[in-house]
Amino acid sequence: MRPYIPNGWELKAKLALYAALIEHVAAQAGQEPPRWTQDVGMAKTPTHLVKFGLPKMKASYESESPEPFRRHGFFAPAGYLVPV
């Protein structure tokens, strides 16, 4: 399954999303992420990975988003991509 990437995204934004995903999965597995993810930095434009219906939800996503996503400029609900 490929992550959703809007058309026109620049390479830096794509790399930032990939780095966030890899760091998140590595943390869940108790592993260190690859070193290259630390060098990617943030996407130029902060992006919400899940649509929100209320302004209160947006604030919640921004404060509770998993740390690897926040570090790279992405926001999602707490528990985003947690295996069940």
SULRAWO-V195532 format. One record per backbone hydrogen bond with DSSP energy under -0.5 kcal/mol. CO is the residue of the C=O (numbers start at 1). NH is the residue of the N-H. E is the energy in kcal/mol with one decimal. If there is no record, write none. Layout:
CO:NH:E / CO:NH:E
//
This chain:
6:9:-1.5 / 10:14:-1.9 / 11:15:-2.8 / 12:16:-2.3 / 13:17:-2.2 / 14:18:-2.6 / 15:19:-2.8 / 16:20:-2.3 / 17:21:-2.6 / 18:22:-2.6 / 19:23:-2.7 / 20:24:-2.4 / 21:25:-2.5 / 22:26:-2.5 / 23:27:-2.4 / 24:28:-2.0 / 25:29:-1.7 / 26:31:-3.0 / 27:30:-1.1 / 34:37:-1.4 / 35:38:-1.6 / 35:39:-0.6 / 36:39:-0.9 / 36:40:-0.5 / 37:40:-0.7 / 37:41:-0.5 / 47:49:-0.5 / 47:75:-2.4 / 54:57:-0.9 / 54:58:-1.5 / 55:59:-2.0 / 56:60:-1.9 / 57:61:-2.9 / 58:62:-2.3 / 59:63:-1.7 / 60:64:-2.7 / 61:65:-1.3 / 61:76:-0.6 / 66:69:-1.0 / 66:70:-1.9 / 67:71:-2.7 / 68:72:-1.0 / 69:72:-0.5 / 69:74:-3.0 / 70:73:-1.6 / 72:43:-2.3 / 73:47:-2.3 / 75:49:-3.2 / 75:50:-0.5 / 77:80:-1.5 / 79:82:-1.6 / 81:83:-0.5
//
